[in-house]
Amino acid sequence: MRWLALCSTPDAPAGDVDALSWLALSFTPRVARLEEAVVAEVSASLRLFGGARALRQKLQAEAALTGLAPGPMAWAPTALAALALARCALAAQQGRQAQGFNERLDALPLSALSAAQAHHAMLARLGCTCLGHLRRLPRSALARRFGSDLLTALDQAYGDQPEVHRWLTLPERFDLRLELPYRVEHAPVLLHFAEPLLRQLCAFLAARHAGVRALRLGWQHDAMRARDVGRSGELSIATADTTRDMRRLTRLLGEHLARTTLAAPAGEISLSADTVLPLEEASSSLLPGPSDPQERTTTNALLERLSVRLGASHVREGRLREDHRLAEMQRWLAWPAPPAPAVRPPPGPQPTWLVEPPQALRCNAQEQPVYAGPLARVSGPHRIETGWWEGRHRLQTRDYYVYRSAARGLLWVYHERFPDAAASTSGWFLHGVFA
């Protein structure tokens, strides 16, 4: 058997150990909690991940994406031995010069084994400073003075007795609560306490090889709140695509909290994700380009933050629609726009920006439009006569052209075939600009 022990850093929150255990479940189903660490039996997973070193590097990379900072790691044939080696990482590195597994354990101090550390004072007076000294003592006398638990732990660490573990399983849905150490009056402060819950969420999603597109952060108001204030508040967060990126979720939550005001001090927060979606792992291209999934994800993360800062109505996405009128073939919707059915491509080039209402142009002596100087025709005319079903005021009888201006670039211009005689315009209008 091959066991891997994962220890969290001393200053890590208590929830990080649960996050480590969930993260380990994405590599093997045989994961258990052993005192302050997480142990995983990975002998069946080594071939899948390309060996022990590759599995360890993959685990460290996934932990970094999740926002976790795992402490020492160690390998051993038994779970207790792996935990002992992880606790004494420096001593274990120095002891690697020893050839056998037993010799490495013999060199560890008594603090590596909790059952021995409990009797450290008495064992030190007997001259025992390491596990090797403890093994050389008479077993019957050791059991009478210190109990059978010490001998059992020693035998299990060295593989002389089998170990029994309770395997961890993932919950059906993610919904965690955290009581705050003090009453929080400002919403942005909640981000500091929500980060451990976000790390657990990302580890939960990694174990399920999934992501989220929506999550909820809730808070309970203090009991001494005003009468007209409710008991709780809630903030819903949506992403443009399925993700489990810790930094992306943290930044997006921070943007929302920066624009949120608490009606009363909060004493407890909760984080939940009702819908978990499969995360599609797209193959990366050898060359960067529009098809690069990493570039698309980065763009979506930027647009999410801009949508929160500027408002949903100020970040828009262009969509094609079925219509015979050229100006009605595209529509700008709030980003992210809902999926739209496939439509026929427009018969001609569509401008990046529409000029609404169309701007009247003057003509030169040859009755050609002029805008910031003379214009050169690129393409056209494209004649349309449509829109009659929406009334006379919506009827369009136009010839569309693409003109080039030396000062303003490509322009989308149309000419009214039957201009209004009462109007003082030339019948030429600027309707769009190509970026």
Protein Blocks (a to p, Z undefined) as FASTA:
>chain_A
ZZddddddfklcfklmmmmmmmmmmmocbdcdehjbccddfklmmmmnopjklmmmmmmm
mmmmnopacddddddfbfklmmmmmmmmmlmmmmmmpmbfklmmmmpcfklpmklmmmmm
mmmmnopabfklmmmpcfklmmmmnojklmmmmmmmnopaccddddddddfbdcdddddf
bdcfbfklmmmmmmmmmmmmmmmmmmnopadfbdcddddddfkbcfklcfbdcdddddfb
dcfbfklmmmmmmmmmmmcccfbdcfbdcdddfbacddddddddfbdcfklmklmmmmmm
mmmmmmmmnopklpccddddddfblklmpccddddddddddddddfbdcdfbdcdddddd
dddfkopaceeiaaddfbdcddddehklnojklpccddddddddfklopadddddfbdcf
kbccehiacfbdcZZ
